[in-house]
Amino acid sequence: MTVRELDAAGITEPSLRAAYTHCRTLNARHGRTYFLATRLLPVERRPAVHALYGFARWADDIVDSLTSATARQRATALERLGGDLETGLRTGRSTEPVVLALADTARRYGIDHRHFGDFMTSMHSDLEVTDYPTYEHLRAYMHGSAAVIGLQMLPVLGTVVPREEAAPHAAALGVAFQLTNFLRDVGEDLDRGRVYLPADLLAAHGADRELLTWSRHTGRRDPRITRALRAAEELTRGVYREAVPGLAMLDPVARPCIRTAFVLYSGILDAIAEDGYSVVHRRAVVPRRRRATVAVDGLCRLTAARLAARAGTGRRAPAVRARFPLAPAHSTAPPRPAGIRPADGRRAGARPAEARPAGARPAGTEVA
């Protein structure tokens, strides 16, 4: 955590500063997309985002540990973390840095503690559940593992509409990001004994866990798997469409951050398609040049938003033409909601088996 960020957020107590810095280090090491997008937030809000994602990363690392702990040890560590979390949220004190920073963030921004309980419930589920019969079962799990992350973020980002109006879209964006991760990490999750692709989706295309495992172990492809992965991609793009209206509901100075994460994460879907849906065997990644270009676009938007805020006009920031489509393939993004109130400027809470041609991007509505 930079001194500038901590000072801007009014975090002065040494142990808290160290805790927030620890969370920032976790995010810089493990979450490149989130970390890059966070750099586009106003400096005083960045520590809170690092605390929220740092805690989530810490818990996720406990669950996903393959070599450092037995299943029982992972369960014990997660139980201990849950106890620390409950105490920390109640008292504001903890010897665990990620809990200390999270509790402080929850207090500062008035984040509903139930979101953290729901998150821990899904983390415990990950220790026992390895398959999901239907998308409905998976969506129930993702409420705690992903949707609540979006809900936790809303008070930090700020909204220009009542928060409950923006909440469903924030939750959908969290789910879309996680579905993207599931699709990108199919092979790695198989190594952990997990299949997050719903069994009914796989079966609809003649695939199942056994076929995925065979493909992973042999390095061979199967058109049934490709069809299932393409269906999962389209499902995920549909969830991104659910999230789109929420972007305009955020505080203008927070929109560049979330839009950048949106474009980069949905770009992973493009990379998966361009790589021929080979995620059983390797990860698909967004090229560095594209990441850099999206980041520059975000910086331009952030500058425009800041200029508008400083001018005190109460108007929407000057438009910067998007270089990348925001809506998924062959879709039309929902229209921007009408009647958005101006932000008050105050801190929140105080093709079968064929890859898409290389370089092709989904057509869709661009957002200014």
Secondary structure, DSSP 8 states (H G I E B T S, - for coil): --HHHHHHTT---HHHHHHHHHHHHHHHHH-HHHHHHHTTS-GGGHHHHHHHHHHHHHHHHHHH-SSS--HHHHHHHHHHHHHHHHHHHHHS--SSHHHHHHHHHHHHHT--THHHHHHHHHHHHHTT----SSHHHHHHHHIIIIIHHHHHHHHHH-BSS-HHHHHHHHHHHHHHHHHHHHHHTHHHHHHTT---S-HHHHHTTT--HHHHHHHHHH----HHHHHHHHHHHHHHHHHHHHHGGGGGGB-TTTHHHHHHHHHHHHHHHHHHHHTTS-TTTS-----HHHHHHHHHHHHHHHHHHHHHHHHT--S-------SS--S-TT-------S---------TT--TT----TT---------
